[in-house]
Amino acid sequence: MRTFQDLEMAVVRWSEARKIIPNSTSFAQSMKAVEEINELVDALRDNNKLEAVDAVGDVTVCLINVCALLDVNFTDCLAHAYEQIKDRKGTMNAEGIFVKE
């Protein structure tokens, strides 16, 4: 089993081999991520789990590329986001709205 960091580096090497890095931009990769998010939304709407899994992976690849092009680590970005949310209190109600305490 690969670690997340191993997979992240494999994606970066794959992107470098295809000249996505350095020839793309963080903006272009973020726009590609938006396209993949739309595919995720479609898959979820259609209750297609296999396509949803594929789309989540594709979004992640795009975000890893964004990070590589910005010279930041994807895992560090995730850790930063977690630090921002970890102490938030509340729950999601039955209507799908997060209610802060």
N, C-alpha and C positions, 0 to 999 in steps of 0.2 A: 504494500500500500504506500502510495506517495504522500508526502506531506503537502500541505497547502503551499508552502514556500517552494517546494520542488516543482509543483505544477505551475506556479507563477513564473518561475524561471524558465520552464519549458515553453510557456506561452511567449515570453519575451524572446527567447532564442528562435522560435518559429516565426515570429513577426520580423525579427532581424534578417532571417534567411530569405524572407519574401520582400525585404526592403520597405515594409510598412514602417518599421523603425529603421532609419531616421526620416524617410521620405514623406510620411504622413504628418499631420499636425494633431495636437491634442483636441483642437476644435473639430477637425474632420472625424476623429475617432469618437468624439462625444456625439456627433450627429449620427454616426453609424450605430452607436449605442441606443439612440432614440428610435431608429428603425427597428432594432432588435427588441426594444421594449414594446413597440407596437405589435410585433409578432407574438410576444408573450401575452399581451392583452387579448389578441385574437385567439390564441390557444386556450387561454383560461375561459374566455367567452364560450368557446366551442367544447369545453370540457375535455380537451385533448392533452392528457398528462405528458405523453411522449414529446409532443411539440413544445409544451411548456418547459420541460427539462432542457431541451435543446436550446430554447430561447434564453433561459437563465444562463446557461453556459456561454452563449454567444455574447450576451450583455457583459458578462464577467470578462471575457477576452477583450472586448472593447475598452472596458474600464482599466484593465491591466495595461493596455497600450497607452491610454491617456496618462496613466501614472508614469510609465516608462518615458514617455515623451516629455513629461514635466520633471523628470529625474527625481521622482518620489516613489516610495515603496507602497504598493497597494495595501499590504497588511498594516503598515503604519497609518494609512488613511482610515482603515477600519478601526484600528485601536483608538485613533483620535475621535472618531464618531462615537464609539462606545463610551469613552470618557465623558462625552457631552451628554449622553442619555442615561448612563448607569444609575444615577440617583433620582431620576424622574419617577414620580409616583402617580398611580392611577390605573385604570382598567378600561378596556374597550367594552362598550355596552352592546346590547343585542341589536341596535341599529347601526353598528359599525363605527361609532364615534368614540374616540379616545377621550375619556373624562379625567382631567388632572385632579389630583387630591388637593 
